[in-house]
Amino acid sequence: MSTPVWICLYIFISLTCKWILSWGGAEVIKGWKSIFFFDGNPEDWNKEQLRAMALFTWIGFTILFIVWLVFPEYRFYKLY
């Protein structure tokens, strides 16, 4: 994955997490629609649990983004 694509992906995920955390997205996706944003079975989660999951996702992906930005060879899968 090229660096510009990687940066665009990070921006998209960051905006999605920001929307869930601050801009009322947790209220919008509460219920069955949250399945499209989070893995597992989050359809019974309330608004605060969805916000917490978005925050943990954002923190984790930010760490991976920085590591994979500094070491771009880790972004590629080696199937051998």
Secondary structure, DSSP 8 states (H G I E B T S, - for coil): --HHHHHHHHHHHHHHHHHHHHSSHHHHHTTGGGGGTSSS-GGG--HHHHHHHHHHHHHHHHHHHHHHHH-GGGGS----
